[in-house]
Amino acid sequence: MRTVIRLLIIMSCFFRGFLVRRAVGLHAAENGGFSEARVTDAKHVLVGFRGCDMHDAAGFLMSATNPAGKPAEIIICCGWPFKGCTVRTP
């Protein structure tokens, strides 16, 4: 039983990004003023080494239209469960 609990704790620490839905990232892009956002890639493991903060759980690379009407590539970094999302540019 202790082994199962330890395994669950390890899984929740390193693989918690799989609990973040793409819709959360799309909602963050819309709130940031971007329109026509499409997820082109999703990162769920070791996102701190791929453009996001070490405290983030998931990262979504998106193609969107910025508030000025120009096409843009953005990264949405989301935490779980108590951290929100951040819009970043590569």
C-alpha positions in Angstrom: 0.0 0.0 0.0 2.8 2.4 0.8 4.4 1.7 -2.6 1.2 2.7 -4.3 0.9 5.9 -2.3 4.5 6.8 -3.1 3.9 6.1 -6.8 0.8 8.3 -6.8 2.8 11.2 -5.2 5.6 10.9 -7.7 3.1 10.7 -10.6 1.3 13.8 -9.4 4.5 15.8 -9.0 6.0 15.0 -12.4 3.0 14.2 -14.6 0.4 16.7 -13.4 0.5 18.4 -16.8 -1.8 15.7 -18.2 -4.5 17.0 -15.8 -4.6 20.4 -17.6 -7.1 20.5 -20.5 -6.4 22.4 -23.8 -9.6 24.4 -23.2 -7.9 26.1 -20.2 -5.1 27.3 -22.5 -7.5 28.4 -25.2 -9.5 30.4 -22.6 -6.3 32.1 -21.4 -5.4 33.1 -24.9 -8.9 34.6 -25.4 -8.6 36.5 -22.1 -5.2 37.8 -23.3 -6.9 39.4 -26.3 -5.9 36.8 -28.9 -8.5 35.4 -31.3 -8.7 32.4 -33.6 -6.3 30.5 -31.3 -5.4 26.9 -32.3 -3.2 24.6 -30.3 -0.4 23.3 -32.4 1.6 21.5 -29.8 1.0 20.5 -26.1 3.8 19.9 -23.6 2.9 18.0 -20.4 6.3 16.8 -19.1 9.3 18.9 -18.0 7.7 22.1 -19.3 10.2 24.1 -17.2 12.8 23.2 -19.7 10.6 24.1 -22.7 9.7 27.7 -22.4 7.6 27.7 -19.2 8.4 28.2 -15.6 9.4 25.3 -13.3 6.1 25.7 -11.4 4.0 25.2 -14.5 2.4 21.9 -15.3 1.6 22.2 -19.0 2.5 24.3 -22.0 0.5 24.9 -25.1 2.1 26.3 -28.3 -0.6 28.1 -30.2 -1.1 30.0 -33.5 -3.4 33.0 -33.0 -4.3 36.5 -34.1 -3.0 39.1 -31.8 -5.0 42.2 -30.7 -3.4 44.2 -33.6 -4.8 41.7 -36.1 -1.5 40.1 -37.0 -0.7 36.4 -36.8 1.3 35.3 -33.8 2.9 32.3 -32.2 2.3 32.2 -28.4 3.0 29.8 -25.6 0.4 29.4 -22.9 1.9 28.0 -19.6 -0.6 26.7 -17.1 -0.1 25.4 -13.6 -2.2 22.9 -11.7 -4.1 23.0 -9.4 -3.6 26.4 -7.8 -1.7 28.3 -10.5 -3.3 30.1 -13.4 -2.0 30.5 -17.0 0.5 32.8 -18.4 0.7 34.0 -22.1 4.3 34.1 -23.4 5.9 34.7 -26.8 8.7 32.4 -28.0 
